[in-house]
Amino acid sequence: MARLAGVVIGMAAGALLVAYLAFGWPVLVVGGPLFVGVATTLVVLAVTERPRRALLDRRSGLTAESPWRTAAERGEKPSVGLMSGFFEISPQIPVPPMGAWVPAQSGPAQPARPAGV
């Protein structure tokens, strides 16, 4: 990552130099801050890449101790932890199936009104 960042910064510096030689000092008014922004962005990315890679390795379980491994992989009881029992279905009162008992349906209490009334 650092090598690639160095290549990009070198290309940006080369482009700024060529533009300066072709157009003169006014190019530096826009190109200077752009070059500083590119360099700053790439330095920040290079610095934060190592911790991001370590976190990705921990989450994928490549390291020996990972908090994202399942309880069975760690040799623990699966029912311990912060969210244990959260997704379990609580015991319910048994309800007969829908077709077991159908109440008698009565007709409408009043006859339908004619249209326009």
N, C-alpha and C positions, 0 to 999 in steps of 0.2 A: 504494500500500500504506500509506504513512504517513497519507494522508487518511482512509482507511477505519479505520485503527487509532485515529485521533483521534476519529472518530465513535463507535466502540465504547466508548472510554474516557469520552467525554462522556455517552453513554447510561447507562453503569454509574454515573457520578457522579450523574446525575439520578435514577436509581432509588434510590440510597443516600440522597439528599437527601429524596425523597418518603417513603421508609420512615422516616427519622429524624423528619420532621415528623408522620407519622401515629402512630408507636409510641414515639418518644422515644429516649433514649440507649442502651438495651439492644440496639438494632439495630446500633449501631456495633461491638459485640463480635464479631458474625459478619460484618457487612457491610464493616467496615474491612479486615480481612485478605483478604477476597474481592476487594475493589476493588484492593488492592495487588497481589494475584496476577494479576488480569486485566491491569492496567497493565504489570506486569513481563513477562508473557508476550507482550503485543503489542509492547512495545519491543524485546524480543529478536528476535521475528519480523521486525520492520521493519529491524533492523540486519543480520540475516543474509540478508535477501532479495536484496540487491545481489550478494554473492559467489555465492549459489546461482544467480542468473540468469546471471551471467557464466560459471559452469561449465557450465550447460545450453547456452549459446550456443557455447562451445568444443566440447562434445561433439556438437552437431548440425552442426558444420562451417560455421556462419554466419560465423565469423571467418576471416581469411586463413590463419593457422597453427593447425592443430588436430592433436594427437597421435593422435586417433581416426580420422583419414582413412586410407584404405587406402594401401598402398605404391604401387599403380599411380597413384592420384591425386596422390601426392607425387612421382612420377617415379622411384621407386626400383625395384630388383629385388625382386620379391615374396619371394625366398627368403632375405632377410637379416632378422635380428631375433632376439629372445629365444626365440620359440616356433617358429622356422623348422624345418621337418622333423618337428615333433612329431606332426602328423596324417597324415603320409605313410605309406603302407603299405610295409613293408620287403620286399625281394625274398624270395620263398618258393620252396621246391622244388616243381616242378609235380607235382600229384597227379592221377591219372587220375579221370575222372568216376565217380560212384558206380555206375552201371549197367555200366561197362566190364568189371569182373571181380567176380564174386560167388563166394565160396568155397562149396564143397559143404557143405550143412548135414546133419549126421548126426542121427539120432534121439536120444532120451534114453539116457544111459549105463546107467541102471538102469530097470526097469519102475516105474511109479508104484505107490505104496503104497496098499493099500485103505484106505478110510475107517475110522477108529476104531482103527487099530493104532498 
